[in-house]
């Protein structure tokens, strides 16, 4: 196999940016008036610049700009209208609305993964499963309120919190909402919009009985854990088969959850399940009375998928330094990190060879400005070395003057 098989007319970075339909950027910039006060540094230029920074894990404005200047001849494929100065990029990060970048992520998600199966034809459990949780990114600037206690100097490190609704089928956020780290997780519950029959799994932090009841009325199934301070009383003991007991089911009960009477209580199902490896009994709540009790415990175990996603996201996008200290700038950089993760996910699914996400991210970063076909290369990375060894050696350099 000749090494030219892996050659591409565009560097790897241009191939990844090419996954973003330009008409999405154009329509969203018009909708949010994101180009209104910019004569040269347009939204497309801003997106490309910040994705360059994210893929390279740049830690300063100087690193971003000098790196792009050094690779400018390789960026001409991307239809950049203007290569910014540091001050221009800093001003754009501060003033261009982060709502544009938020909308861009969600439109890209819909473009690649938004086509849901027809519910009338029946959907598998995997297609209906969603997980809700949040992760915090801390930084030394106190521009956004962080969580936790104050330090000895009376100051608290800032932090941003990403509230994520993960779609289990594609292992990508179906919804992201970024706030200050000090905000309660429950504020994201009002933004969750699912279809009848979907299954939502979340932890004890989302303790909101009225919202749980609302989801029940909408036909959304949910599974969570019982809070240690929850008040309830048992209405009915449901039978537990011998097979279910062997799996770890201790009890299956119908309960009234909540203090007081009437509207302050909701009717739910309480499943107690013994996990042998932890030597502990866990108590799960759900509004679904049809699934087996062991299936309820299994659904909650699937919540771990979002922890794996958070680990993947933070490893591929360290976010140890930000390109600005304004809240808008921090949110924009986070949105671009999520867009980068989505593009890598799209690339990963186009490959025949199996790659771990961390290795894939590293390979892309190392070859970002190389002119290779990234799909062919990642499908057969060993063939590149073989082709290089089999190619004829370069002809000797002729001397202009005899020595």
N, C-alpha and C positions, 0 to 999 in steps of 0.2 A: 504493500500500500504506500503510495507516494505521499510525502508530507504535504503536498499541495491539496490533498483531499480535505485537510483540516483548515485550509486558508479561507478567510472571509474578507470581504471588502470593507467590513465595519468592525471596529473593536468590540469586545464583549460588552462594554458599558453601553454602546449604542444599540446593540441587539436587545439588551434588557429594557432600555428606555423605549425601544420600538414596540414593546408590548403595551404601552400606554396609548390608547387612541387619541390623537391630537384633537379630534372634534370634542371630546369630553372636556379637555382643558379650555378650549375656546368657549364652549357653552357655559361652563361653570364660572369662568372669569367674567362673562357678560352678566350672568345671573347675580353674582355677588359684587359686581362693579369693582373687581379686584385690580383692574388695569387703569382705573379712572385717573389716577394722579401720577402715572408713570409713562414717560415719553419713550424710554428705550428699554428699561429692564422689565419685560413683560412677565406674565405668569408662567409661561412655558420656560423662560430662562431661569426663573426662580426655582421651579420644580427640578429642573435638570441640575442646577447648582447644588441644591440641598441633597439631592439623591447622590450626587458625586461625593459630597461630604459624608453622607451616611455609609455608602459602600466602602469608602476609604477610612472610615472611623476618624475623621479629622477632629482635632481638638481646639482649633482656633480659626478665626477669619483669615489670618495670613496664610495658614496652611492650605485652606480651601482655594484662595485666589491664586497663590503662586503655583499650586499643583495644576490648576486648570490652565494657567498661562503656559506652563511647561508642556501641557498636552493639547494645546489649542488646535494644532493641525489634525489631531485625532477626534476633535469634538465638532468639526465642521459638518459631520453627517447629521448632527442633531438639530440643525436649523436654528442655532442660537442667533438671536438678533443682537445681543449685546453681552459681552463678558464684563461683569461688574467690577468695580473697585471695592475695597473693604468697606468704605463708608456707605456705598450704595447698597451693598448686601445687608449691612447692619440696619440701615434705615428701613429697608424692605421687610426684614424680619420683625422689626418693631411695629410697623404701621400696616402692612398688608394683612387683611383679615384672615385669621386662622380658620374661619368658617369655610373658606375656599378649599383649604387642604383637607378639612374634615369631610366635605362633600366629595372631594376627589377620591379619597379612600373608599367611601361607601359606594360611589358609582363604579369604581374599578371592581369592587367585590361583586356588585350586581352584574357587571359585564362578564366576569369569569365564572362566578359561582351562584348567581341569583336565580338560575332556572331550576325551580323546584318541580318534583314529580307531581302529576295530577293526583290530588287527594282522592278523587273518585275511584281511581284504579287501585287504591291501597298503597300505603307507604310503610316501609320497614321501620322498626324501632330506631335504627341508626339514622334514618332520614328525618325523624321527628325529634331527635334528642338535642337539647341545648343546655349549656352550662353557664351560670352567671357567677362572676367573682370579680375581684379588683386586685391590682398590684400597684405598689408605690415606687416612685423614682425619687430618691433624695438628692439634694444638691446644697451647696454651701450658701448660696444666695437665699435671703429670706423674703424674696419677692412674692412667693406663694407660700401660704401657711403650711408648715409641716406638721406631722403627727408626732405624738410622744411628749416627753418632758423637756423643759428648758435646760440649757447647759449652765455651767458655773458662771459664765459671763452674762447670764440673763437673756441670752439669745437662743433662738431655736433654728436649726437648719430648715430650709425650705423643702418643699416636696410637691410633686404632682401625682395624682392618682388617676389611673386609667381603669374605668369601669368597663368590663368586657363581657359581652354575651357571645360565647363561643359556639359555633355550629360543629357538632361532633363529627358529622359526615366528612367535612373537608378540613377540619382542624384549623380553622381560621375564624377570626372575630366576625360575627354577623352584625354586631353593633359595638361601637366604642364611644365612650363619653369621658372626656378628660376634665378633671376638677382639681382643686387644691387637695393636698393629702389629708387635711384636717376634716374634710367633709365626710359625713356618714355614708356608708355603703348603700343605705336604703334609698337615697335620692335617685339612684339609677333604676329603681323598680318601675317608676312611672313611664320610663322610656321603652320598656320591654313591650313589644308588639308581636305576638305570635298568632298562629292559626289554630283553629279548633283541632284537637287531637295531638298537638305538639306536647312534648315532655320537657319540663324545665327543672333542672337540678341546681340547688344552691345550698350554702352552709348556714350556720346558725346566726350569722351576722345580719341576715335579711329577715328579721323577725317583725312582720307586719301583717296582723291577722286580717285587717280589712282588705288589703291587697290580695292576700291568699284567697279570700272569699270571692273577690272580683274575678280572679283568674279561673276559679271553679265555675262561676256563672258563664264565663266565656268559653268553657270547654277545654281549657288548658290544664293538662296534668302537671303536678309539681311534686317534688320529693325534697325533703330537707331533714335536718336533725332536730330533736326536741331540745329546747333550751333548758339549762339546769334550773332556772327559776320559774319555768312555766307552770301555771295552775290548770288542772284539768280533772275531770272525773269520768270513770269508765261507764259507758252505756251498755256495751255488749261485748262478751267474750266470743271471738270467732274461732271456729275449730282449726286446729293445726294438725295436719296429717303426719304420720310417722316419717314419711319421706322428707317433709319439710323440717321436722325436728332434727333429722340426721344432718341436714345442711346447715343447721345452726339457729333456726327459728325458735325462740323461746316462747313468744306469745304474739297474738294478733288480736287487736282490740279496736272497737269503735268507741270514740271518746268525744266529749264536749270539751273543747279547748278554750281557755280564757276564764278570767274571774267574772263574777256576777252572773247575770242571766240574760236571756233574750238575745238582742242584737250584739251584745258584747261577747258572745260565744259563737264558735263555728264548729261544725261537725267534721271530724277528720278521722283518719285511720292511724293507729299507733302500732308499729311493728318493732318488737325487741329481738335483736339478733346477736348471737354470740360469735365473736371472731377468735378462733383458737390461737392464731399466731400472736394476737395482742393480749390474750387472756382477759378479755373485756367484753361487756355487753353494751351494744349501741342501740339507741332508740331513734327510730325513723318515723317521720310524719309524712303523710301523703293524702291527697284527696281522691286517689284511685283505689276503688274497692274491688276491681276486677283482676288485677295482676296477682300472681302468687306472692306470698310474703317474702320468699327468698329473692324474687325478681326485684322487689322494692330495694332490698339491701344491695343487690347487684347494680341497680341504677345509680344509687348514691356513690358507689365505688367508682363509677365512670366520671365522677366529678374531678378525679385526679388528672384527667386529660388537660384541664385548664392550667393546672400547676406545671405540667410538662411544657405547655405552650409558653407560659411566662418565663420559664427557664430558657427555652429556645430563643425567645425574643431578646432577653437581656444578654445572652451570650453573643448573639450575632450583632446586636446593637448596644455596646457597653454603656453609652450615654453617661460617661464619667465627666464630660465637660460639655457646656452649651455655648453656642455662638452668640448669645446675648443674655442679658439679665432681666429682660421684660417678660411678663407673663405670656404675651403674644408670641414672642420669639421661642420660648420654651415649648409651648404647645405646637407650634409649627414644626419644630425639630422632632417632636414625638410623632406627629402625624406622618412625617416623611420616613421615620423609622418603621412605622406600621406599613406604609406603602412598599418600602424595600422588602419587608418580610413577605408581603403578598406576592411581589414579583419573583422572589426566590422560590416560593411555593409553586407558582405557575411553572417556572423552569423545572423544578424537581419532578413535577407530574408529567412533563413532556419527555422525560428520560426513560430509556429501557433499563438502564443499569440502576441498581439501588444505591443511594447515597444517604448517609446521615446528614441532617440539616447543618450541623456544625462544620462537617468536612466540605459540604457543598458551598457554604458561605465563605469558607477560607479559600477554596480553589477559585471562586469567582473573584474574590478580592485580589488574589495574587496575579490573576490574568486579566484584570479589568481593562487594561489598555492594549492588550495583545490582539492582533488581527487573526483570530481563530474562530471557527464555527463552534460556538460554545456547546451546542447539543451534541454534535459529532464528537467533539473532544471529550466531553464528560461521559459519553457512552463507551468510548474506547480510549481511555487515557494512556494505556500501555502501548497502543499502536503508534502513538506519536513518537515515543522513544525508538521504537523499531524502525519507523520510517526515517528518522533522523540518522540512525546508524547505517541504513541501507543506501541513503542518498550519496551521490558521488562527492568527493572532497572538493572544496573550492579551488579554482585555478590559482596558481601562484601569482603574486603581485609582481608586475614587471617594473623594473627600475628605470627611472628617467635618465639617470646618469650612471655610467659604469663606475664601480668601486674597486 
